[in-house]
Amino acid sequence: MTEEQKQLIGRTFRHFKGKLYRLEGFAKDSETLEEMVVYRALYGDGGLWVRPAKMFFETVERDGNTMKRFELLEDSE
């Protein structure tokens, strides 16, 4: 795990649709070794989710606007 990744653990991100999530850690897919992000919903039942890191940190286009899929909330330290 890189130092940059360590600094993201426990931080809050806003999904482009508006809901908040806390990055819990990083993992590797046992079959492909693809790097994954483990994150928890900060609403509802607080479900735990996993998504490829490449997808978690990518940009998306919606209604003609380009934005990060998950945006780090700077005040979440």
Residue pairs with C-beta under 8 A, 6 or more apart in sequence:
1 26
5 26
8 23
8 72
9 23
9 24
9 25
9 26
10 22
10 23
10 24
11 22
11 23
11 72
11 73
11 76
11 77
12 20
12 21
12 22
12 23
12 42
12 72
12 73
12 76
13 20
13 21
13 22
13 23
13 39
13 70
13 71
13 72
13 73
13 76
14 20
14 21
14 70
14 71
14 73
15 21
15 69
15 70
16 60
16 62
16 67
16 68
16 69
16 70
16 71
19 41
19 42
19 43
20 41
20 42
20 43
20 73
21 39
21 40
21 41
21 42
21 49
21 70
22 39
22 40
22 42
23 37
23 38
23 39
24 38
24 39
24 40
24 48
25 37
25 38
26 35
26 36
26 37
26 38
26 53
27 35
27 36
27 38
27 50
28 34
28 35
28 36
29 36
29 52
34 52
34 53
34 54
35 52
35 53
35 54
36 50
36 51
36 52
36 53
37 50
37 51
37 52
37 53
37 56
37 57
38 48
38 49
38 50
39 48
39 49
39 50
39 51
39 56
39 70
40 46
40 47
40 48
40 49
41 47
41 48
41 49
55 69
56 69
56 70
57 68
57 69
57 70
58 68
58 69
59 66
59 67
59 68
59 69
60 66
60 67
60 68
60 69
61 67
